[in-house]
Each structure stands twice: as C-alpha cells, then as structure tokens.
Amino acid sequence: MSDKSVGQASNLIFPLPAILGCIFITLKLCDVIDWSWWWVLSPFWITFIFMILVVVVSLIYFVYKELKNK
C-alpha cells in the first residue's frame, strides 16, 4: 500500500462523524427514526470525548516524560 492511498483513507474517515451526525439529525427531524436526541447527536459528542481523551493522555505522557528526565 503506498503512502498516497493511506492519506486518502484517512481523508475519508475524518469527516465520517459529521456526515453521520447530519444524516441522523435529518432522519430524526423527518420522523424516520424515533431515537433519543442523545443517540442522534452521539457522533458529535463521542468525537469530542475522544479528542479530550487524546489531549489528556498526551499531557500525561509529556508531563511524565519531563519528570523522568529531571
């Protein structure tokens, strides 16, 4: 697999939560699905929680690395 194809795959995965969120909102507003708004908006809040976790883990790693070097 070339580097170019890997980059293209990541470009397709990145907007997936936004696309799913828009589809779920449209289906909810058209009364096609009878889900709770928590589940309709889940692609957005799950992505947000994941980003927060990545930041927290990164901070913990860098603080640990700095303390270990002292």
JOCORRA-V755935 format. One record per helix or strand. SS is the DSSP state (a for helix, b for strand). FROM is the first residue (numbers start at 1). TO is the last residue. Records with the same first field share a line. If there is no record, write none. Layout:
BEGIN
SS->FROM-TO + FROM-TO
END
This chain:
BEGIN
a->3-14 + 16-29 + 37-40 + 42-69
END
